[in-house]
């Protein structure tokens, strides 16, 4: 099943693709990837533009740990790069203002960053040859970037990320 074929599946009024259908079509895909990527973004034109030709039924997803230094080398679709930069700028101020709420997410997410110095939900990346590409999690990536830049989190700390080889 190619990413472009997600457009043929049943979706709700908000454009989210039915998770039950996705599980049937992609039985070996982790539910977290199904929810974050295929359900939430499978019908999004910018995601379709990037990933339409990828055979998603052949992807083998693995939850791995990467340091920020590894994550920071990932490519980002230019249309989403500005958003990551905005998120980084906001989270960089956490150390200046001593206000974790600047991250701007709900209480559980803010508390998780404070306690564990990492995201609550793992972003999604593709690996081509030896190059990572950030697919989903641009806000989380920006948040981590700002917290590392401000010295709140070490660039050597590891973070869990969903990765599949293409």
N, C-alpha and C positions, 0 to 999 in steps of 0.2 A: 504494500500500500504506500503510495507516494503521499507526501505532505499535501499536495494539491487536491487529493481525493477526500481530504477532510471536509472540503466544501460541500460534498454530496451528502454528508451525514446530517441527521436531525439536530437542529439547534433551537434554543429558546429565543424569546423575544429580544434578549440582550445580545444575542449572537454567540452565546456559549454552546459549544457542541455537547450533546448528551453523553455523560460519562459512562452510562451503561453500554451504549453503542461502541464507545471507544474501547472499553474493556473487552467486548466481544471481538473487535477487529484487531486489537493489539494486546493479546492475552499475556505476553511476556514483558510488557512495559510496566514499570513501577507506577502505582496509583498517583504518587506525588508528581511524576512527570506528566501523566495523563491530565491531571487537574491543572497544573500550572501552565503547561505548554499547549497541549492539544485541545483541551476544552476551552481554556481562556483565550487562546490566541490562534487557534487553527483557522478561524474565519477572518482573521485580521489581514488586510491587504498588504501591509508592510511585512508581515511574517511570511505571507504567501510569496511575495516578491523574492525574499531571501532563500526560502527553503522548499519551494514547490517541487523541485526535482529529486529531493532526498527520499529514498525508500525507507520510510520510518518503521516498517515492519521488520526490517533487517537490523535495526539499531539495537545494540546490547548496552543497556544503561548500567552504570556502576557508580555507587556512592563512594567517592574518594576524598582524601584530605589533601589540600594544597595550601601552601603559604601565600600570604598576600603578594610576595615577590613573584610567584608563579601566576597568580590570578591577574596581577597588574599588567602582565604581558599579553593578555587576551585581546583579540580584536573585538571591536564593537561596531555594529551597524551604525553608520554616521547619523541616521535619523534619530537614534536613541542616545547618542553621545552627549548631547547638550543636557538632557535630563539627568544623566549620571553626574555631570559636572555640577549642576545645581544642587543635587543631593549631597555631594561631597562638600560643597561650600557650607551648607547648613550644618552638617555633622561636624565639620572642622571647628565650628564655634562652640561645640560642647565643652572643650577644654578651657576656652576663654570665659564663657558665661557660667560654667559649672551647671549646665542645664541639659540633662539628657532628653528632655522633651523636645528639644530642637530637632531631633531625628524626625519628629513629626508623625510617628506611627502610633498605633494603639498601645495601651499600657503594657500588655503582655510582651510586645516586641521591644519596647523601651527597656523593660525590666530584664529581658533576656540579654540585650546588649550590655547592660550594666553588670550583670552577674557573670556572663560567660564570654564577653568580648567577641561575640560572633553573632551571626544571623540565626533566627529561629527556624527558618525554612531554607533549605539549600537551593541556591541558584542552579541554572541548567546551562551546560556548556557542550559544545561539540569540539572534538579533537581531530584535526586533519594534519597528517604527518606528525609534526611535533608542535603544532600551533593550536592553541586554545582559542575558541570564539564564544563570547558570551551571548547566549540565546535569550534567556529569561532571567531577570533578577537585576535589572539596571539600577533600581533604587537601592537595593541591598549593596550592590557593588559600589555605588557612589557613597553610601553611608560608610562602608568599610574604608574606602579611600580617604575620606575626610578624617576619620578617627585615627588612621595610621599616620597621615600627614601631620596631625596635631600632636602625635605622641601618645595618644590614649591607648592605642593597641600597637603591639610590636609587629613589624613587617614579617617577622619569622614565625609568628603564631599560625597554626594551621586551621583551616575552615573546611567544612564538608561541602562538596559540590557534586551534582549529578553530571556525569560525563559519558558520552558515547562517541565512538570512532566513526568517522564518515569516510 
